Amino acid sequence: MHPSDMGMADNPARMDYPGIRSDRFRPVLCASLLFLGATEVFSQIPSDPATDFANFVKYEIKLRKSLLGKIEAKSAKTVVNDRLPISDLIDEHVSAISVRNSRALGLGDYTWKLGISTTVFWIGEQPSVSNPLSNEKSAWDSNWISTYGGTDTPISEERLKFAPASFIPKQNPFYVALPYNDVDDHHTKPEAAQVIPWYKSSFVRDGQSVCKGRWVEIRHGKKVCYAQWEDVGPFQTDHWQYVFGDEHPRPNGNGDAGLDVSPAVRDYLGLANLDFCDWKFVDFNHVLSGPWTIYGDNNTFNRLHPSRSTASTVNQPDAAP
């Protein structure tokens, strides 16, 4: 019941203050009951009506700010997702907003990265001006070409149904690279547990990546496709504030690219070799059916259905872009 409905005119505990009209004081008094000590301070305010009311409002605001400061100071040390407190990660090099955004917004809910400069790379790509490092190896696989089953190709005439025409890939041809590696010198990086949203549910052992194979959703115009995170780049290996946070990709000599995509992703979305896309992480149960479900021992769809034969699906009709 609201205090105004409690028959305050008949309440012997009611206090009248000099110089204040009861009809103006009543709503203020109701609000002041939320804060201890308000009544005692107010009773010492001078009796001029305008001054009384103005000073009381100032006191209320000051008291609210004081209490709010105490609440925020306490909540800053609250443990999030059973991990280290957010405040323990904040220093002159780390944005508090990036730390906050590094966690998922909710179960299976991740933020879109909008208008990201996107380039194309492929397994087995040799060094060039725009690609200073060979892609014979990935950040997590020193035998990437062998694991994939051969060298991927960006040449459209050498491709069939979003895959190389010369061999059946042993891994998903829909793959991407993002500029963060959660492993360094065969050990999991210290910040990984705090900045990777799915770390707790995916961690197996020190030095084993929880990023490799993670699904992403990529959007270009009205087209959407899905791919797996299989390498690190372009250019950066430690930019978690962008990958999991709200920062933009760091400047680089390839149009400030923040996403590398495979020829299969390029073909499905109709991308130029340098284009712009939106992307976000996506949990596997939100990945829709498409040509990204067909190939690969690393493909979650095939791991859940080991009896599926990628060879038998080669001649299936393409999913319409």
C-alpha positions as CSV (number, residue, x, y, z in Angstrom):
1,M,0.0,0.0,0.0
2,H,1.3,3.5,-0.9
3,P,2.0,5.7,2.2
4,S,-0.6,8.3,0.9
5,D,-3.3,5.7,1.4
6,M,-2.5,5.0,5.0
7,G,-4.6,7.7,6.6
8,M,-1.7,9.9,7.5
9,A,-4.0,12.6,8.9
10,D,-4.9,10.2,11.7
11,N,-1.4,8.9,12.2
12,P,0.0,10.2,15.6
13,A,3.5,9.4,14.2
14,R,3.2,12.1,11.5
15,M,5.6,15.0,11.9
16,D,4.7,18.6,10.7
17,Y,7.5,20.9,9.7
18,P,7.3,24.7,10.0
19,G,6.9,26.6,6.7
20,I,6.1,23.6,4.5
21,R,2.7,23.0,3.1
22,S,1.6,19.4,3.8
23,D,0.3,18.9,0.2
24,R,3.8,19.7,-1.2
25,F,5.7,17.8,1.5
26,R,3.8,14.5,1.3
27,P,5.3,13.1,-1.9
28,V,8.8,14.2,-0.8
29,L,8.3,12.5,2.5
30,C,7.2,9.3,0.8
31,A,10.4,9.3,-1.2
32,S,12.6,10.2,1.8
33,L,11.4,7.1,3.7
34,L,13.8,5.2,1.4
35,F,16.8,6.8,2.9
36,L,17.9,6.6,6.6
37,G,18.6,9.8,8.3
38,A,16.7,12.1,5.9
39,T,14.2,13.2,8.5
40,E,16.7,14.2,11.1
41,V,18.7,16.4,8.7
42,F,15.6,18.0,7.3
43,S,14.3,19.0,10.7
44,Q,17.3,21.3,11.0
45,I,16.7,23.2,7.7
46,P,15.5,26.9,8.1
47,S,11.8,27.7,8.0
48,D,11.6,29.6,4.7
49,P,9.3,27.5,2.5
50,A,11.2,27.9,-0.8
51,T,14.5,27.3,0.9
52,D,13.2,24.4,2.9
53,F,12.0,22.6,-0.2
54,A,15.1,23.3,-2.4
55,N,17.5,22.2,0.4
56,F,15.6,19.1,1.0
57,V,15.7,18.1,-2.7
58,K,19.5,18.8,-2.8
59,Y,19.9,16.6,0.2
60,E,17.9,13.8,-1.4
61,I,20.1,14.0,-4.6
62,K,23.3,14.0,-2.5
63,L,22.1,11.0,-0.4
64,R,21.1,9.1,-3.5
65,K,24.5,9.7,-5.2
66,S,26.3,8.6,-2.0
67,L,24.3,5.3,-1.7
68,L,24.7,4.7,-5.5
69,G,28.4,5.1,-5.2
70,K,28.6,2.5,-2.5
71,I,26.5,0.1,-4.5
72,E,28.6,0.5,-7.6
73,A,31.8,0.1,-5.7
74,K,30.5,-3.2,-4.3
75,S,29.2,-4.5,-7.6
76,A,32.6,-3.7,-9.4
77,K,34.1,-6.6,-7.5
78,T,31.2,-9.0,-8.3
79,V,32.4,-12.3,-9.9
80,V,31.0,-12.7,-13.4
81,N,30.3,-16.2,-14.7
82,D,32.5,-17.7,-11.8
83,R,35.5,-15.9,-13.3
84,L,37.8,-13.2,-12.0
85,P,36.2,-9.9,-11.0
86,I,35.9,-7.4,-13.8
87,S,37.8,-4.8,-11.8
88,D,40.8,-7.1,-11.6
89,L,41.3,-6.9,-15.4
90,I,41.1,-3.1,-15.7
91,D,44.3,-1.2,-16.1
92,E,45.6,1.6,-18.4
93,H,45.8,-0.9,-21.3
94,V,42.3,-2.4,-21.1
95,S,39.0,-0.8,-21.8
96,A,36.4,-1.4,-19.1
97,I,33.8,-1.5,-21.9
98,S,35.7,-4.2,-23.8
99,V,36.0,-6.3,-20.7
100,R,32.2,-6.0,-20.2
101,N,31.5,-6.9,-23.8
102,S,33.9,-9.8,-23.8
103,R,31.3,-11.9,-22.2
104,A,28.2,-13.1,-24.1
105,L,25.2,-10.9,-23.6
106,G,23.3,-14.0,-22.6
107,L,23.2,-17.7,-23.4
108,G,23.9,-18.0,-27.1
109,D,23.6,-14.2,-27.6
110,Y,26.5,-12.4,-29.1
111,T,26.9,-8.9,-30.6
112,W,27.3,-8.2,-34.3
113,K,30.6,-6.6,-35.6
114,L,29.3,-4.2,-38.3
115,G,30.9,-3.1,-41.5
116,I,34.1,-5.1,-41.0
117,S,36.7,-4.9,-43.9
118,T,36.9,-8.5,-45.1
119,T,39.7,-10.2,-47.1
120,V,40.0,-13.7,-48.7
121,F,42.6,-16.3,-47.8
122,W,43.0,-20.0,-48.3
123,I,44.7,-23.1,-47.0
124,G,48.1,-23.4,-48.8
125,E,48.2,-19.7,-49.9
126,Q,51.8,-18.6,-50.5
127,P,53.2,-15.3,-49.2
128,S,52.5,-12.1,-51.1
129,V,52.5,-8.3,-50.5
130,S,49.0,-8.5,-49.0
131,N,49.7,-11.8,-47.2
132,P,53.2,-11.7,-45.7
133,L,52.9,-15.2,-44.1
134,S,52.3,-18.6,-45.8
135,N,49.0,-20.4,-45.0
136,E,50.5,-23.8,-45.2
137,K,50.1,-23.9,-41.4
138,S,47.5,-22.5,-39.2
139,A,47.9,-21.1,-35.8
140,W,46.6,-24.3,-34.4
141,D,47.6,-26.9,-37.0
142,S,51.2,-27.3,-38.3
143,N,50.0,-29.7,-41.0
144,W,47.0,-27.7,-42.2
145,I,47.3,-28.7,-45.9
146,S,47.5,-32.4,-45.1
147,T,44.7,-32.1,-42.5
148,Y,42.5,-30.4,-45.1
149,G,43.3,-32.9,-47.8
150,G,45.2,-30.6,-50.1
151,T,45.6,-27.0,-51.1
152,D,42.4,-25.0,-51.3
153,T,42.0,-22.7,-54.3
154,P,40.5,-19.3,-54.9
155,I,40.1,-19.9,-58.6
156,S,36.3,-20.2,-59.4
157,E,36.9,-22.6,-62.3
158,E,38.7,-25.0,-60.0
159,R,35.9,-25.1,-57.5
160,L,32.7,-27.2,-57.4
161,K,29.8,-26.8,-55.0
162,F,31.8,-24.4,-52.7
163,A,34.7,-26.9,-52.4
164,P,37.9,-27.7,-54.4
165,A,37.0,-29.7,-57.5
166,S,40.2,-31.8,-57.4
167,F,39.6,-33.4,-54.0
168,I,37.0,-33.9,-51.3
169,P,38.1,-31.7,-48.4
170,K,38.6,-33.5,-45.1
171,Q,37.7,-30.3,-43.2
172,N,35.0,-27.7,-43.6
173,P,35.8,-25.4,-46.6
174,F,33.8,-22.7,-44.9
175,Y,36.4,-21.3,-42.5
176,V,37.6,-17.9,-41.3
177,A,40.5,-16.3,-39.5
178,L,40.1,-13.8,-36.6
179,P,42.9,-11.8,-35.0
180,Y,43.2,-13.5,-31.6
181,N,45.0,-16.7,-30.5
182,D,44.1,-18.1,-27.1
183,V,47.3,-20.2,-27.1
184,D,50.9,-19.0,-26.9
185,D,54.0,-21.3,-26.7
186,H,51.7,-24.3,-26.1
187,H,50.0,-22.7,-23.1
188,T,46.6,-21.1,-22.8
189,K,47.0,-17.3,-22.5
190,P,46.2,-15.9,-19.0
191,E,43.4,-13.6,-20.1
192,A,41.6,-16.3,-22.1
193,A,39.5,-17.4,-19.1
194,Q,38.2,-13.8,-18.6
195,V,37.6,-12.7,-22.2
196,I,36.3,-15.7,-24.1
197,P,32.5,-16.1,-23.4
198,W,32.4,-19.9,-23.8
199,Y,35.7,-20.6,-22.1
200,K,34.3,-22.3,-19.0
201,S,32.1,-24.7,-20.9
202,S,34.7,-25.5,-23.5
203,F,38.1,-25.7,-21.7
204,V,39.7,-29.1,-21.8
205,R,43.4,-28.6,-20.9
206,D,46.1,-26.1,-20.9
207,G,47.4,-25.3,-24.4
208,Q,44.3,-26.7,-26.2
209,S,42.4,-23.9,-28.0
210,V,38.8,-23.2,-27.2
211,C,38.5,-20.9,-30.2
212,K,39.4,-23.4,-33.0
213,G,36.3,-24.7,-34.8
214,R,34.0,-22.1,-33.2
215,W,31.1,-21.1,-35.4
216,V,30.5,-17.6,-36.7
217,E,27.7,-16.1,-38.7
218,I,28.6,-13.8,-41.5
219,R,26.3,-11.4,-43.3
220,H,26.7,-9.5,-46.5
221,G,23.7,-7.6,-47.8
222,K,20.7,-10.0,-47.6
223,K,22.9,-13.2,-47.7
224,V,24.0,-15.0,-44.5
225,C,26.4,-18.0,-44.2
226,Y,28.1,-19.8,-41.4
227,A,31.8,-20.8,-41.1
228,Q,34.2,-22.2,-38.5
229,W,37.1,-20.3,-36.9
230,E,40.2,-22.2,-38.1
231,D,43.1,-19.7,-38.1
232,V,44.4,-16.4,-36.6
233,G,44.6,-13.1,-38.5
234,P,44.7,-11.0,-40.5
235,F,47.9,-9.3,-39.1
236,Q,47.1,-9.5,-35.4
237,T,47.1,-12.4,-32.9
238,D,46.2,-10.7,-29.6
239,H,43.3,-8.3,-30.3
240,W,40.7,-9.8,-28.0
241,Q,39.3,-6.3,-27.4
242,Y,38.0,-6.4,-31.0
243,V,37.2,-10.1,-31.3
244,F,35.3,-10.3,-28.0
245,G,34.8,-6.7,-27.2
246,D,33.7,-3.4,-28.9
247,E,36.9,-2.1,-30.4
248,H,37.5,-1.8,-34.1
249,P,40.2,-3.8,-36.0
250,R,43.6,-2.2,-35.7
251,P,44.9,-0.3,-38.7
252,N,46.8,-2.5,-41.2
253,G,48.0,-2.4,-44.8
254,N,45.1,-4.5,-46.1
255,G,42.2,-2.0,-45.7
256,D,42.2,-2.4,-41.9
257,A,40.8,-5.9,-42.4
258,G,39.4,-7.6,-39.3
259,L,38.1,-10.8,-40.9
260,D,39.6,-13.3,-43.3
261,V,37.2,-15.7,-45.1
262,S,37.8,-18.8,-47.3
263,P,36.9,-19.0,-51.0
264,A,33.8,-20.9,-50.1
265,V,32.5,-18.1,-47.9
266,R,33.5,-15.6,-50.6
267,D,31.5,-17.5,-53.3
268,Y,28.4,-18.1,-51.2
269,L,28.1,-14.4,-50.1
270,G,29.3,-13.0,-53.5
271,L,32.2,-11.1,-52.0
272,A,34.9,-9.2,-53.8
273,N,38.5,-9.9,-52.7
274,L,38.2,-6.9,-50.5
275,D,34.7,-6.3,-49.2
276,F,32.7,-5.5,-46.1
277,C,30.7,-7.9,-43.9
278,D,29.0,-8.1,-40.6
279,W,29.8,-11.1,-38.4
280,K,29.2,-12.5,-34.9
281,F,29.8,-15.7,-33.0
282,V,26.9,-18.2,-32.9
283,D,26.3,-21.3,-30.9
284,F,26.1,-24.5,-32.9
285,N,22.4,-25.0,-32.2
286,H,21.7,-21.7,-34.0
287,V,23.6,-22.7,-37.2
288,L,21.2,-23.1,-40.0
289,S,21.5,-25.8,-42.7
290,G,23.5,-25.1,-45.8
291,P,26.6,-26.3,-47.7
292,W,28.8,-25.6,-44.6
293,T,27.2,-28.7,-43.0
294,I,28.5,-31.2,-45.6
295,Y,32.3,-31.6,-45.4
296,G,34.9,-32.1,-42.7
297,D,35.9,-34.2,-39.8
298,N,36.2,-31.0,-37.8
299,N,32.6,-30.1,-38.8
300,T,30.3,-30.2,-35.8
301,F,27.5,-31.6,-37.9
302,N,29.6,-34.6,-39.0
303,R,31.0,-35.1,-35.5
304,L,27.4,-35.5,-34.2
305,H,26.6,-37.8,-37.0
306,P,29.7,-39.9,-37.6
307,S,27.9,-42.3,-40.0
308,R,27.5,-39.4,-42.5
309,S,29.7,-39.8,-45.5
310,T,31.0,-36.6,-47.1
311,A,31.8,-38.6,-50.2
312,S,28.1,-39.5,-50.6
313,T,27.0,-35.8,-50.2
314,V,29.3,-34.4,-52.8
315,N,26.7,-34.7,-55.5
316,Q,23.9,-33.3,-53.5
317,P,22.2,-30.1,-54.8
318,D,23.7,-26.8,-53.6
319,A,21.9,-24.9,-50.9
320,A,20.5,-21.8,-52.5
321,P,22.4,-18.6,-51.5
